[in-house]
Amino acid sequence: METQKTIKLAIPLIIGELSQIVLHIIDMAMVGRLSYKHLAAASLVMNVINIPFIIGIGIAMSIAQTVSMANGAHDTAKISHYLFNGIVLCLLTSLVICIGLELSSGVLLHLGQDQEVVALAVPFMRVMAYSTIPMLLFIGLQQFTDGLEKTRTAMIISLMALPLNVFFNWLLILGNLGFPRLELMGAAWGTFITRIIVFAAMAVVICASPFYKRYITVRKKQWVVKWETIKEMLTLGIPCGLQIGMEFGAFAVSAILIGTMGAMELAAHQIAISCVSFTFIFFTGLAEAGSIRISNAYGALNLKKGYAIGKGTLLTAVVFGTCCAIVLLCIRQFIPILFTENRQVLSLAVILVLYAAIFQIPDAIQTITAGLLRGIKDVNIPTGLIAIAYWVIGLPVGYYLAFKLGLGPIGVWVGFLIGLTISSILLVFRLKKKLVTG
């Protein structure tokens, strides 16, 4: 029963997040049709931006956890207070990320990448940096509605963004209807415009909906910035961001390392990463749903219900991860064709997608277990476990296999498989201990 409720809550989350990944894949596919160097440039920038942006998302996720616990306790005033302070925190975080990326765009010149790729990447990175502001604000509002278990709101708006982004890409990348042909920069501006629209739409829905009115009517007393609240959310949000950032950061470093091997290797790696990103969104949707529900149960002091939610969600992770692995194994010959026509890139990408398929099971277990632990505010030790698995074991092993033993990109992927497997095992033991002891 609890598993069914969690899956029902997760479906809109998955669809909404899936639409964002589909947007990314469409961007990569349209850019890839320009040339494999355009694809490599987009890959380089997205891997660099993902490191701080994912940490920002983690901070925003504290909104869902605090709102969910307050909702379990039926505390309307506290929910409103967390909403306001959470959005302020998202705004400040996005500004720091944007300014940091703008000031550090020149770093791309010193990463040993193909010079033509870097020339394309630098201006692309600047525009994408500014687009993080409306996107993180949208995510903050999404976390608020998700924490109240109203997950369809963000899903509908995210789906609306799909045709919008494709249309702007068609106009600006290819220069249709009299617009200039901006190629890679067209993809950046199309993303920026779309993100502004979805944030504005989300804000209008929340302000106009009768359901959310109760949280807005108490704004005079509750919409006050308090350091204690900001500190509480940062204490939860920063480790959450670091958890996700550890994984994305390690993959960003791996992309930079693979980029030193050549543009074709980096393009093939991006194709495999796109596959992992696509399935990862299913895992994160289920993890967030489990996190929200277990947080709500703990807020209501119903520990027995929390145990049932945790156990059922973890079993679902194993089954779903296995299904994703099987699907990728069956279609791995066809996926790379969607991105490029270069034969050398295609042949390498087919091999890397095989490793991406094996990646699915431990990735599902780690992501969902970390989400459940986050729901009961256990974030510090899991963050340390993930750090060790990726940065002490996975990345060094991958580097050794890739450069010392000459396995190239395959070695990097094997290293991450080892790190991810260790991380998932350690987190499962941690979750079992926390659920049993309460």
C-alpha angles and dihedrals in degrees: 000000000000091000091053091051091049093050091048090053091045097054097075089042091053094046092048094048091040089059089058091052091046088054090053092048091048089050091050092046093050092045091046090059089063092058140305089257091059087051091049091050092051090047092051093051096045091051091051094045093046093068098066094026093057090050087053090052089051090054090049090051089067086073092064093047096049094041091048093052091047089048090053087055091046092236106154095176093053091048090055091047092052090048094056097042091044093055091047088051091049091051093050092045093050092050091051091049093047095049091044093052092046092052094045100045089106089066088081088071091064104047097091094249129148106285095226089052091050092049089057094042102054099066090038090056093053094057093042089052092059091047090063090075099066091035095055091046089052090050090051091055090044091054089053094054092041091052087058088051091246093129098154093073096070091036093061094047092047090052089051088056092062100073090036094057093043090051093050090048090051090051099043107028094046099026100237129169092024096305118133117264100246097166109189093008088053089062090051095050092043090055092046094052093046092051092052091052096049092049092050091047092051092050092050093050093051093047094046101040117100090216094063094041093094090062093049098046091064092052095111091069102025105039093082125120109240123184091215090058094044089049091050092051093045091049088057099031103048095057089045090053091046091051092056092034091056090062097039092041091053090050090048090054090047090053090052090049092048089047089063087061091059145288093271092054090049092049091051090048090052091055092053091045090052089057092050091046090052095054093036089067090063089053094047092048091053091043092052093047091050090046093051093047096046090046090052091049092050090047088056089046091240100141095166090059090046091055092051091049092050096048095046094047093050092051089050089053092058094048095045094045090053092051092051091050092053093049093051091048090053097049103031092111092060105040099076091055089069090064109038147359096214107120097211092050090047095053094050094042092056089058094046092050087058089060089044088058093053087048092065103080100050090038091056093048095047096045096047095041091051089049093053091049089049089055091061091044094252100139112128102068093040088053090054092048092051091047092054094045095052107028103030098036115011103045098041091047090048091050092050094049093044101045107018099040094032098237092134118196091351090063091054091053093048089052091054092047089057093047094046093049092052091047094050093050094049093047093050090055089048093051092047091053094048095047093049095047094039 
